[in-house]
Amino acid sequence: MTRAPAVAGQFYPSDKKELTKIIDEFLSKTKKQNLNGKIIGLISPHAGYVFSGQTAAWSYKQIEGEKVDTVILIGSSHNYPVKGAALWTGGNFSTPLGEVEIDEQFTKELLLSKIFQSNNNVHTPEHSLEVQLPFLQKILKNFQIVAILINEEQSYKNAAGIIAKTISTSKKSVLLVASTDMTHYPTKKNAELVDKDILKTIERFNPSDLIQADGKWLSKGITELHCTLCGLPAVLTVMETSKILGADKSAIINYSNSAGSPYGDEGRVVGYGAVAFVKTSPKSEVRSPKLEEKEFALVKESQKELLTIARNSIDVYLTTGKIPKFTTTNPELLNNGAVFVTLEKNHNLRGCIGTTEARMPIYEAVTQLAIAAAVEDHRFPPVTKNELKDIKIEISVLSPLKKISSSDEIVEGKHGVVVRKGFRSGLFLPQVWEHPELSKKVAFLSELCRQKAGLEPDAWKKGGADLYTFTVFAFEEEQK
């Protein structure tokens, strides 16, 4: 089975000579930058070549002359939803320039993980990976590909850890490519404003910062701003994987937008960026990927049931002043669990209460803690009946606490942390890392000691304070 081109003749020429000519012209207008290191990953756009081909050429020019055995292409699915990460497991990919082989061994190894699934149907009509191939065919020789589509931001860390581990145990030279366009579809002025900030954030090379920046811009109400990066989960995955593999620099190579094309419209613009993730020192250590394969999780049906219980519990309590009683036959929810319930209103915290000890069945804990978050969080006035419709509920189920001997064991962005000293204690959920001012370990732990435990900010490093880590399985209501 060979995957036939889905968008040849639409996104790029279907004639081999014409396609060769246009790519050669794009490449002739670029030059290889002095990046002072080895490129681990790239970002390249995936629009029609008349719009984004020149910027894509800037990306691929940077690997000209390099030996690459396998290119891991990661993009978003524009046609179908994707749970986890979808792998192409059919035959070769075909373009007007010839066929590109799939790295079957690498693909099979990824499929050993539950987050990766074989799903050829979502790949068949998809353009985001296909449009990268002619550039790769012109730049590289004798390479294979792994084709991955990922649509969920929450999947990126687990996927990155597994990809990095598989790369580290192989003897192949591997390149990562994130396929994404940038802003859709504001005016040229607004597109350039948002894209400039997003590229600066990417340059800081912190996935959590990028998630924060994306949320910030999407909450500003900019007319017709549908997204900042349509392939955000792919970009996060490539960023995180590159960091695990020792990349320590993010270099912006080129930027353009559709307004610069003869076919462009300044009133409705899409942005395009070319970025390289670079390992500048051969001595940079490869981080051991922190996989989350065995961490606690709940199936979708259980998540929906708990979110319904949480909302109904608050609603009944605000109406009657009484705590309702629920029953369930769902075996997952009958297990004891440590739970936090977080309330948000207009993207701002409105209440958060939880426990670090699994003392009761999860469904009962959610009932009590949802009500407590609504009316007992001393930082906020009680939630009113009228504002409940504007509240979004998130539930976090905690893993058992693990006492650690050093803060070095804390993984930024992954671990929640508890600090205890004497009768004082405090807890930060892993979601707190997403706050831009608390995304670094020193700031995170100092604020945890000060704000949540009432300790000196440096109590965590002075000795005498115990540190515990945990992970969470978090899920939330869909945005209304």
C-alpha positions in Angstrom: 0.0 0.0 0.0 1.3 3.4 -1.0 -0.1 6.7 0.2 -1.0 8.7 -2.9 -0.5 12.5 -2.7 -3.7 14.1 -1.3 -2.9 17.8 -2.2 -0.6 17.6 -5.2 -1.9 20.1 -7.8 -3.5 22.1 -5.0 -0.9 23.0 -2.4 2.0 22.4 -4.7 2.6 21.5 -8.4 1.7 17.9 -9.4 4.2 18.0 -12.3 7.7 16.8 -11.3 9.6 19.4 -13.4 7.4 22.3 -12.2 7.7 21.2 -8.6 11.5 20.8 -8.8 11.8 24.3 -10.4 9.7 26.0 -7.7 11.6 24.4 -4.8 14.9 25.2 -6.4 13.8 28.8 -6.8 12.8 29.0 -3.1 16.1 27.5 -2.0 18.1 29.8 -4.2 16.7 32.8 -2.2 17.9 31.4 1.2 21.2 30.8 2.9 22.4 28.5 5.6 22.7 30.3 9.0 25.6 29.9 11.4 23.7 28.2 14.2 26.9 27.0 16.0 25.6 23.5 16.7 23.6 20.5 15.5 20.0 20.9 14.5 17.8 18.5 16.5 14.4 19.9 15.3 12.7 22.3 12.9 9.5 24.2 12.6 8.2 24.5 9.0 4.9 25.8 7.7 2.4 23.7 5.7 0.3 26.1 3.6 0.2 26.2 -0.2 3.7 26.8 -1.6 2.6 30.2 -3.1 2.0 31.4 0.5 4.5 29.6 2.7 6.9 27.8 0.4 9.6 30.5 0.8 9.6 30.3 4.6 9.6 26.4 4.4 12.7 26.7 2.2 14.5 28.7 4.9 13.8 25.8 7.4 15.1 23.1 5.2 18.1 25.0 3.9 19.5 24.7 7.4 20.0 20.9 7.1 21.5 21.0 3.6 24.4 18.6 3.4 23.5 16.9 6.6 23.2 13.1 7.0 19.8 12.2 8.3 18.5 8.6 8.4 15.0 9.3 9.8 12.8 12.4 9.8 10.1 12.3 12.4 7.3 14.5 10.9 4.8 15.7 13.5 1.7 17.7 12.5 -1.9 18.3 13.3 -4.9 16.6 11.8 -7.2 19.1 10.0 -9.9 16.6 9.0 -10.4 14.2 11.9 -10.1 14.3 15.7 -7.0 12.5 17.1 -6.8 10.9 20.5 -3.2 10.6 21.7 -0.9 10.4 18.7 -1.8 8.8 15.3 0.9 6.9 13.3 0.8 6.1 9.6 1.6 2.4 9.3 0.7 1.9 5.6 3.3 1.8 2.8 5.5 4.5 1.4 4.4 8.2 1.0 4.3 9.2 -2.7 4.9 12.7 -4.1 5.6 13.8 -7.7 9.3 13.5 -6.8 9.1 9.8 -6.0 8.4 7.7 -3.0 9.5 8.1 0.6 9.9 5.0 2.8 8.4 4.7 6.3 10.8 3.8 9.1 8.9 0.7 10.0 11.1 -0.3 12.9 10.9 3.1 14.6 7.1 3.1 14.0 6.7 -0.3 15.6 8.7 0.7 18.7 6.4 3.8 19.2 3.4 1.6 18.9 4.5 -0.3 22.0 3.3 2.8 24.0 -0.4 3.2 24.6 -0.3 6.9 23.6 0.6 6.0 19.9 -2.0 4.3 17.7 -2.0 3.1 14.1 -4.6 5.3 12.3 -4.1 5.5 8.6 -7.5 7.0 8.0 -6.7 10.3 9.5 -3.4 10.5 7.5 -5.0 9.7 4.1 -6.4 13.2 3.4 -4.0 15.2 5.6 -1.8 17.8 4.0 0.3 19.0 7.0 3.0 16.3 6.6 2.7 15.7 2.9 3.7 19.3 1.9 7.0 18.9 3.9 8.1 15.9 1.8 9.2 17.5 -1.5 11.5 19.9 0.4 13.0 17.0 2.2 13.4 15.0 -1.0 15.3 17.9 -2.5 17.6 18.5 0.5 18.2 15.0 1.9 19.3 11.6 0.4 18.3 8.1 1.5 16.1 9.0 4.4 13.0 7.4 5.9 10.1 9.1 7.8 7.9 8.5 10.8 4.5 10.2 10.3 2.7 11.4 13.4 -0.5 13.5 13.9 -1.2 14.9 17.3 -4.1 17.3 18.2 -4.1 17.4 22.0 -1.8 19.7 24.0 -2.0 17.5 27.1 -0.4 14.6 25.1 2.8 16.4 24.2 5.0 15.6 27.3 4.3 11.9 27.2 4.7 11.6 23.5 8.0 13.6 23.6 9.4 11.4 26.3 8.6 8.2 24.3 10.0 9.6 21.1 13.2 10.8 22.8 13.7 7.5 24.4 13.3 5.7 21.1 15.7 8.0 19.4 18.3 7.6 22.2 18.3 3.9 21.9 18.6 3.9 18.1 21.8 4.2 16.2 20.2 6.5 13.6 20.6 10.2 12.9 17.2 11.6 13.4 15.6 15.0 12.6 12.4 16.2 14.2 10.0 18.5 12.2 7.0 20.3 13.6 4.6 21.2 10.8 2.5 24.3 11.6 1.3 27.6 10.4 0.9 30.6 12.8 -2.0 33.0 13.3 -5.3 32.4 11.5 -7.1 34.8 10.3 -6.7 38.3 11.7 -5.7 41.5 9.9 -2.0 41.8 8.8 -1.3 44.2 11.6 -2.7 41.9 14.3 -1.2 38.8 12.7 2.3 40.4 12.9 1.7 41.6 16.5 0.7 38.1 17.7 3.2 36.2 15.6 6.1 38.4 16.8 5.3 37.6 20.4 4.8 33.9 19.7 8.2 33.7 18.0 9.8 35.5 20.9 8.2 32.9 23.2 9.4 30.0 21.1 12.9 31.6 21.2 12.8 31.3 25.0 12.5 27.6 24.4 10.1 26.8 27.2 6.9 24.8 26.2 5.0 26.0 29.3 5.7 29.6 28.3 4.3 28.9 24.8 1.1 27.4 26.2 0.7 30.5 28.4 1.3 32.9 25.5 -1.2 31.0 23.3 -3.9 31.3 26.0 -3.0 35.0 26.6 -3.6 36.0 22.9 -6.7 33.9 22.4 -8.3 35.5 25.4 -7.8 39.1 24.1 -10.8 39.0 21.8 -8.8 39.9 18.6 -11.2 39.8 15.7 -10.9 36.6 13.6 -7.9 35.3 15.6 -8.7 31.5 15.5 -5.3 30.3 16.7 -1.7 31.3 17.3 -0.3 28.0 16.0 -2.6 25.5 14.3 -0.1 22.8 15.1 0.6 23.8 18.7 0.7 20.3 20.0 3.2 19.3 17.3 5.4 22.3 18.2 5.2 21.5 21.9 6.2 17.9 21.2 9.1 18.8 19.0 10.3 21.5 21.5 10.1 19.1 24.4 11.8 16.2 22.5 14.6 18.5 21.3 15.2 19.7 24.9 15.3 16.1 26.2 17.9 15.3 23.5 20.2 18.1 24.5 19.0 21.0 22.4 19.7 24.3 24.3 19.0 27.0 21.7 15.9 28.0 19.7 16.8 30.1 16.6 14.2 32.0 14.6 15.2 31.6 10.9 12.5 33.4 9.0 9.0 34.8 9.2 6.4 35.7 6.6 2.6 35.9 6.2 0.1 35.4 3.5 -0.3 39.1 2.9 3.1 39.0 1.2 1.8 36.6 -1.5 0.3 37.9 -4.7 -2.8 35.9 -3.7 -2.9 37.3 -0.1 -5.5 39.5 1.6 -4.3 41.9 4.3 -7.6 41.7 6.0 -7.4 37.9 6.5 -3.9 36.7 7.2 -2.1 33.5 8.1 1.4 33.6 9.5 4.4 31.3 8.8 7.6 30.8 10.8 10.9 28.9 10.3 12.6 27.8 13.5 15.6 25.5 14.4 16.2 23.8 17.8 19.9 23.5 18.2 22.3 21.5 20.4 25.2 24.0 20.7 27.5 21.9 22.8 28.5 18.3 22.1 28.9 18.0 25.8 25.2 18.8 26.5 23.7 15.9 28.3 20.8 14.0 27.0 18.1 14.2 29.7 16.5 11.0 30.7 12.9 11.2 29.5 10.3 11.2 32.2 7.6 8.9 30.9 4.2 9.0 32.4 3.0 5.6 31.0 2.0 4.1 34.4 0.5 7.2 35.9 -3.1 7.2 37.1 -5.8 7.9 34.5 -9.5 7.8 34.1 -11.5 6.8 31.0 -13.5 9.5 29.3 -16.8 8.2 30.7 -15.5 8.5 34.3 -14.2 12.0 33.6 -17.6 13.1 32.3 -19.4 11.5 35.3 -17.1 13.3 37.8 -17.5 16.7 36.1 -21.3 16.2 36.2 -21.2 15.3 39.9 -19.0 18.4 40.6 -21.3 20.8 38.9 -24.5 19.3 40.3 -23.1 19.2 43.8 -22.4 23.0 43.7 -25.7 23.7 42.1 -27.7 21.7 44.7 -25.7 23.2 47.6 -26.2 26.8 46.4 -29.9 26.1 46.0 -30.7 24.2 49.1 -27.7 24.6 51.4 -27.5 20.8 51.6 -24.7 18.4 50.4 -26.3 16.0 47.9 -25.7 12.3 47.9 -24.8 10.5 44.7 -24.4 6.8 43.9 -22.4 5.2 41.1 -21.7 1.7 39.7 -18.6 2.9 38.0 -15.8 0.8 39.5 -13.1 3.4 38.8 -15.0 6.0 40.9 -15.4 3.6 43.8 -11.7 3.6 44.4 -10.4 5.9 47.1 -8.6 8.9 45.6 -6.8 12.2 46.5 -8.5 15.0 44.6 -8.4 18.7 43.9 -11.3 20.7 42.4 -10.4 24.0 40.7 -12.9 26.6 39.6 -12.1 29.2 36.9 -14.1 32.2 35.8 -13.0 34.1 32.6 -9.6 32.3 32.8 -9.1 33.5 36.4 -8.9 31.3 39.5 -12.2 31.4 41.4 -11.6 28.7 44.0 -9.4 25.6 44.6 -9.7 23.0 47.4 -8.3 19.5 47.7 -6.7 16.8 49.7 -3.4 14.9 49.4 -4.7 11.8 51.1 -7.0 9.2 49.6 -9.6 8.9 52.3 -12.8 8.2 50.4 -14.1 7.1 47.0 -13.2 9.5 44.3 -16.9 10.4 43.5 -17.6 11.3 47.1 -14.4 13.4 47.3 -15.4 15.3 44.3 -18.8 16.1 45.8 -17.3 17.5 49.0 -14.4 19.3 47.4 -16.4 20.9 44.6 -18.7 22.5 47.2 -15.6 23.5 49.3 -13.9 25.1 46.3 -17.1 27.1 45.7 -17.8 28.4 49.2 -14.9 27.7 51.5 -11.8 29.0 49.7 -10.9 31.9 52.0 -9.1 33.8 49.1 -12.5 34.4 47.4 -16.1 35.3 48.2 -18.4 32.4 47.9 -19.6 31.5 44.4 -23.2 32.7 43.8 -26.0 30.8 42.1 -26.0 33.4 39.3 -22.4 33.1 38.4 -22.2 29.3 38.4 -23.0 29.3 34.7 -19.8 31.2 34.1 -17.6 28.8 36.1 -15.4 26.2 34.5 -14.6 23.2 36.6 -11.3 21.2 36.5 -10.7 18.0 38.5 -7.2 16.8 39.4 -6.7 13.3 40.7 -3.3 12.9 42.5 -0.8 10.1 42.6 0.6 9.0 46.0 3.1 11.4 47.4 6.8 10.5 47.0 9.3 12.0 49.5 12.4 13.2 47.8 15.9 14.0 49.2 16.7 16.9 46.9 14.9 19.5 44.8 17.0 18.2 41.9 14.4 15.3 41.7 11.6 17.8 40.8 10.8 17.9 37.1 9.6 21.3 36.0 6.2 21.2 34.4 5.5 17.7 35.5 5.5 17.4 39.3 3.3 18.8 41.9 5.1 19.6 45.1 4.2 19.5 48.8 6.5 21.2 51.4 6.2 20.4 55.1 8.0 21.8 58.1 6.7 21.2 61.6 2.9 21.9 61.6 3.1 24.0 58.4 2.6 22.6 54.9 1.7 23.8 51.4 0.9 22.3 48.0 1.2 23.5 44.4 -0.4 21.4 41.6 1.7 20.8 38.4 -0.6 23.3 36.6 1.1 26.1 38.6 4.2 25.7 36.5 2.2 27.2 33.6 2.2 30.6 35.3 5.0 32.6 33.6 6.3 33.9 36.9 6.5 30.5 38.4 7.8 28.4 35.5 11.3 28.0 37.0 12.0 25.8 40.0 13.5 28.4 42.3 10.5 30.8 41.9 8.0 27.8 42.1 9.4 26.5 45.4 10.0 29.9 47.0 6.4 30.9 46.3 5.1 27.6 47.5 6.9 28.1 50.8 5.8 31.7 51.2 2.3 31.6 49.9 1.0 28.2 50.7 3.0 27.1 53.8 3.7 30.4 55.5 7.4 29.7 55.6 10.4 31.7 54.6 10.7 31.7 50.8 14.0 29.8 51.0 12.9 27.2 53.5 13.0 24.5 50.8 16.7 24.8 50.5 17.8 25.6 54.1 17.1 22.2 55.4 14.5 21.1 57.9 11.7 21.2 55.4 10.5 17.9 53.7 9.6 17.9 50.0 7.2 15.5 48.3 6.4 15.1 44.6 3.3 13.8 42.9 1.7 13.8 39.5 -1.9 14.5 38.5 -4.4 13.3 36.0 -6.3 16.5 35.3 -9.4 17.0 33.1 -11.8 19.9 32.7 -15.2 20.9 31.3 -15.2 22.1 27.7 -15.0 25.9 27.3 -18.5 27.3 26.9 
